[in-house]
Amino acid sequence: MPETARRPGRSSASACSCRCFLPFCSSIDEDASVKISHNIVIGGLAAPASALFAFPAMPAGLDLSITIPQIKVAEYHRPYVAVWLEQPDQPTARTLSVWYQTVKKGNEEGTKWLHDVRSWWRKSGRSMRFPADGISGATRAPGPQKLSFTAGKGPLGTLAPGNYELVVEAAREDGGRELVRLPFAWPATPGQTMVRASGKSELGAIALSVKP
């Protein structure tokens, strides 16, 4: 029986010169330069392999880590904490988060002591109503605490380009009060901008990631 004829310059899938054994691989014989053209079939249509590795862009915003230190005292109370944004020489502030006693104990409302977070209270707190949607939260235990804010949504909203300071203030019953500032520019440059600071008593390490 005569040998089955093959088109010149082609190898069968099982004898492909690139040894990929794919039926849709095109190549030329070994005595010529090997040329490979692979497409990945998605839903019946050929698509470049790079299409499989396209990731959605991460939304712009702020990621914040606040460490509440472990303080050894006879009677420890979790601190009230406020987080807000302000601009140099601007009297107003944008509150992002407030941690306080959200559950009423007896006849005492937790909001009664919010004024102890003094700088925030003067800047923004006194004009707010609580609970504030997307802002109010319970006090948190010692250790790293995470917050994330997305541009155009929630308390962060839309920021005009410029220089800002993210401010974290903590006040603790029968304890002290501390305020830490983290300066940053908005919008961020390509890549993430990381700003770090640390308190000395009521606040520990603080890290701010500004996402473009």
C-alpha positions, 0 to 999 in steps of 0.5 A: 500500500502506498505511503500516505502523502503529506503536504510538503513543509508540514508535520503531523500533530504527532510528529510536530517539530516543536513537540507540543502534540497539539492538533492546532500547532503550525510548524515547519520541518526540522531542516528549517527555522521552527515557527510556532503560532499557538492560540488558546481556544476560549468558547470556540474562538481562538484568543491570545494566551495573554487574554487569560492573564488580564486582571481587573484594575484595583480601585483607587483608595486608602488601606489603613492599619492601626495598631492598638497597643496592649497596655497593662493597667489594673482596669483597661478600657478600650480607646475611642478612636477617630480617623479623618482627613484634612488639608493644610490650612483648611478648617474642615475635616472629612471623618472616615471612621469613629470607634466608640461604645456603640452599645448603651450601658445602663443609662449611659450613651457611649456618644457622651464621651466622644468629645474626649477625642478632642481634636477630631471633635473640634474639627468635625465630631461636634457637627455629626449625628451618631450612629453615622452610616459607614463611619460608626464602629465599636471600640477594638481590641489591642492588636493591628486593626484594618480599614479600607476606603474606596475612592468615590464611595462611602466616607472617602467619597471624591477627593480633589487633587492635593496634599492631605493628612490622614489623622488618627486620634485615640483617647482612653478612659482613665488613660491618655490621648494621642494623635498621629498624622500621616501626610500623603498626596492625592491622587497617588503616583503609579504603584502604591504609596506607603506612609508609616508612623507610630504613636508612643502611648495610646497608638502603636504602628500605623501604616497607610497605603495610598492606591492609585 
